[in-house]
Structures are given as C-alpha cells and as structure tokens.
C-alpha cells in the first residue's frame, strides 16, 4: 500500500507546496486534464498524491484517510478538537503566512489591548443589555485565546466571510480574523489589538496519528529526502482507539 | 454506564436517608436568563438550541439553578433536596459530554455554619473508603479581601468580576498596584488621551463604525483619566492578597495564618469572613470532621461555578487525569437573583457516579 500525501488542489498554496517538495528532490505534478484532480509523484517510491481542498485536509488527516497532509496550521487548530492528539506537526513550510488577530474600530481610541477590550465588554454589557459581539469563523481558537487571557462578557457570532464588514453593518462590535497585510482591516476602519496574535499561521506538513503506518513503508525514504526528524514509531503506536 | 447508574441510585438512597426530599428538573431549560448565572466557562459549553415557541433553550448543564428556581417558587423552610440525572456540557477531546450528577442541597436560614458542615460531613461519609482527597476553600474570604482594598469602587468591581479568572485577576492586581507591563501600557494610553479632548481624538482616529457610540468612548476616557489619578493599591495590601491566594494549609492552621499579624493590611475587612470560617470549622468538628487535618486552599473553587460565594469544597481522586468526584459550595446570592429579592441561604454539592465507577474499575 502506498503512503497518501494530501496537498491543496489549486491556487498559490498548491504551487508553493509543489515548489517546497521540488526543492527537496520530489516532483509533484498534476496529471490528466486541467480540471481532473489527479497527480503524480517522482523522486520517491510508494507515495501517492491526493489533491484536496485545503479546508478538507484537517478532516482527512483526523480520519486517517491520508498519512500526510499540507494545510494551514490555523485550519488544523480550528477544525480538530485537541489537534495535537490527532496529528503531528512535521514541518512548517515557510509560506502561506497569516495572523489570526482581534480587531476593533479605529475610533475606539480608549482601546489598545485585551485589558481594555475586557473593560469595554463589561461596560458595553451594562449599557446595551447584551454581550459585546466578536464576529469570527475561528470559534475554537478565539474562544480558547480569550478564555486563557481571562476576558469575560463577550459573545462570538459566526461570520463565514466579509467579517471586516460586520462592525459597520452593526452585527458585531469587534472581529477576529486572518490577516496578512492588514489592508482590508484599515479599509473597514478597524485596528489590530497590540497583544500577540491569537495564532500565527503558515502552511505546514502534518502527519495523521490515525493513519495505518504499518502499511506505509515509504515514510522512511520520504523523511530522509525531506530532511525530517520523524517519530514514526509513535505514529504507528497511536491508533484511533487509543487517542486521548 | 449501568454501574454508574447503580452507584447513583445508592448515593441517592443515602441522601434520602439523611432527610432529603427527591426532586426532578427538566432536561430542557430556558437558556437566556439562566445561562448567565453559571459564568463564562459553562456558558460557552452549554448545548443551546432554539424552540419556536419558547426561544433559546439549553440542555441542563447542572441541577442547582433549576432546583433553586423550584424552591424559590414556594418550597418549605428549611428544605433538603436530592436529585440524580444526566447533565450536558460540550468538551474538547475525550471527556464525557453527558454524565450523571447526584446532588444534595440545603436551604436553611439558621446557622449557615452548621448547614455547611452538614453537607460536607454527608459527602465525606458517603464517599468514605473511596481513596479521595477532600479540599475546602472560601470564596467569601476572597470577596472580603477585595472589598477591603484601599482603592476605588471601579477597581474593586473589576477585581470582583475576575475572581473567577485567576490569570486576569493577577494581571489586574499587578496593574492596579502600579507594576508591570499593563501598568506601562495604561500609562501610555492615558498620556495619549490627555493630548486632546475626547471628541477631537475620536474624530481624528477615523470613521466611526459600529454600535459603540462616541458617548461610550468618551465615558471610558473619563473613567481612564479618573483612574489615572487613583493612587496604586498599597504594596502591603497587594502582597497580602497574593499570599492569601496561594495559601494552602490545614484549615485550622490556615485560619491562624490569616488571623496573624502579617495580614494586618487586610485584617479589618477579613475579620467577619474569618469569623464565619471559624464557626464553620467548629461545626465541622462537631459533625465529626477533624478541621485540624482538613485541607484548605484559598484559591479553590475559583475556576468552577461563578455562583458560589462562600464555603466551597471538593473531593478529588489521586488520579490527576480525572475531574473531581464531588464539588459543592454555598450560593446565597443566587437565591436572591432567582427569588427576585427574596433570598435564603443555601449550600449543596454534587457527586459524579461515572468517575466513582471508573475509580472502582481501576481498583
């Protein structure tokens, strides 16, 4: 049986991933027609390329249907409960950088950090009778971040897109979203809190603990090519049923 | 599961023998009004759903709130209740989402110390022989200490609000003592805000977006400027509070330490709360619990239910991968919130039969 490597199926993330592997002597290519999601691997034996949407890769890793996968570190942390019990971070790949940050209106001249946001949340609730709303699609990451910093009296509201617009549309008071340049935030009259970001994301190569590693002999050769220090025996000994 | 249900039935029978009346509560509870009472942690973990006629509903995350509600609608006084059934809380990872709780609650106006001791002694007796470590604490002492700080009402209420969030509490205390990064950040913010009038600063910052108005921003600027004139909380008080928060000792010794000279900075405020602790220890001794050996941790209970406001206790297993087998405490203020002004002192606790079953399986 071959080792299944899941890679984003299109766009910049796919190109950068192909470049990263090429730089390490492994050629990944898409085969067939332009619209067909099939691929080939040259330079190492026993590895099968699986092209997937980046957002599906965390789930496929968790289920053990692919052995290795490339996706954003933010998606793995957000989509998988107790992510470190399900996947192993093998290599940060140095591209696809984006920070998950909390932003508030620029006009809030009295707010610079989480300490201020927390105080404002208490006053907002007393004044408006409901909790200050923070729009995001990263519920798990943002909830954990605010809880670990002891921020109270907020609520998360779901926003799957155009999150920066929610404040102007009066469906949220603040937002938590991914940004790389901050352009969109500025255009929407928002500013980033000064605290360290919720998460600094980048494209990362992950290994699935739940995959069947006993049937994937290609791992050693692949790890050697990629220059990875692997904990393969640990991967093999962590079947799904024993996960904590 | 079957083993846990058998344990639950047995615990319930012992509570009924102790004089408690068995009560039931709906699994589906109204969410909007009740959820706030549990605090941030449970609020985030409740399973909330929408009912077309009743609005936001939740799967009950505990029994105490519905039991208090039922009692406030016309229970006799004094009253002792017990119950058993599943509660529901979202979890990350493997911890159970649905698990049994068996609980005992006492509503009594006279002699709160004796009611505290009654509940603790009952739990201690029915959990005897299970290899558990008891631990006690007192949220009332923490609240009294905060109330006794020489500082503004705003600062005290900010600290009160965060008794339940140890990390933010510590950060606030440090800032209000004029120390650390947050104090520096605050000083910088205040100096920026002094440059011009609030309206000018807001206008200059950019387009006004969102529901929070210029009025509200102006009001907080005024609060910040006023707070900047408030002297730091005296060093001795900050240190005394920090020592209090990290106090771990047998209960009698802890009482002695808190009464001792070194705590003078907080002494006047603490005295009534310490008298209540002393009365409780005497009641515990009378109920057959040796208060000279009973562990007391001043910070215990700070990350549990936000409605506790006095005595708190737990029985924890030596296995640190398991949640506490039992937890409980006093919640006088909750009864006044749910009784719309009418209040009755109340104390109670819950046991988790599944954890007992798991421990028995391991023996």
Interface residues (C-beta under 8 A of the other chain):
Chain A: X81 X82 X85 X105 X106 X107 X108 X109 X110 X112 X113 X115 X116 X118 X119 X120 X122 X123 X124 X127 X128 X140 X143 X147 X148 X149 X150 X151 X152 X167 X168 X170 X172 X173 X188 X189 X190 X194 X243 X244
Chain B: X40 X41 X44 X92 X93 X94 X158 X161 X162 X164 X165 X166 X167 X168 X169 X171 X172 X175 X182 X185 X186 X189 X192 X193 X198 X201 X202 X205 X206 X207 X208 X209 X210 X211 X212 X214 X216 X217 X219 X220 X221 X224
